[in-house]
Amino acid sequence: MNAVLPILLVSLLLLAGCAAKVDSLLANLVELAENGDADGQYRLGVRYTNGSGVRQDYATAAHWLDLAAAQGH
């Protein structure tokens, strides 16, 4: 049992670091999309379609995908 605790703590720290990176990447993607970047809008729309890193929301997905499509993406 004593050997499991350090492994568990290291695993939790690694997961926390990964979650922080995902949050940072998502924040950057949202910023790109909100600033009119067609690729950012498309990628954000796909994330909302699939529920990847965000709550699945087809209306929000359609919003971002429509904006990207209006720019020819």
N, C-alpha and C positions, 0 to 999 in steps of 0.2 A: 504494500500500500504506500509506503514512504517513497518508493521510486516512481510511482504514478503521479504524485502531486507536482513535481517539477515539470514533467512532460505536459500535464494538463495546463499548468500556468503558461508555459511557452506557447502552447497551442492557442490559448485564449488571447495572448498578446499578438500573435500572428494574425488571427482572425480580426482583431480590432484594427490592426494596421491595414488590412485589406479593405475593411469596411470604410475606413477613412479615405482610402484612395478612390474607391467607387463613388463616394459622396463628392469628392473633389472633381472627378471626371464628369459626373452628372451635372454639377454646378457649372462647369466650363461649357458643357454641351448646351445647357439651358441659356447661358449667356450668348453663345453663338447664335442660337435659334432666335432669341429675342432681338438680336441686332441684325436680323435679316439674312443670315447665312443660310443659303438653300440646303447645303449638305447637312448642316446642323439641324435644320428644321426636319429634314427627311429622317435623319438618324434618331431624333427625339420622337418623331411620329412612330417609327418602327418600335422603339422602346415601349411607348404607350400601347401599341398594338399587342406586343408580346408580354407586357408586364415585366420587362427586364430592368430591374433597379427602381421601378416605379409601380404604383398600383395600376393594374390594367384598366384602361379607360378609352373606349373606342371613340367617343366624341372628341376627346382631347387629341387622340391620334389623328383623327380626320382633320382637325384644325391645323396641326403642324404639317401633315402630308399635303393638304390643299395649298398652304402657303409655299411649300417647296415646289409643288407642281406649277403654281402660277409663275415661278421663276424658271421653268423649264427643266426642273430636276426630275 
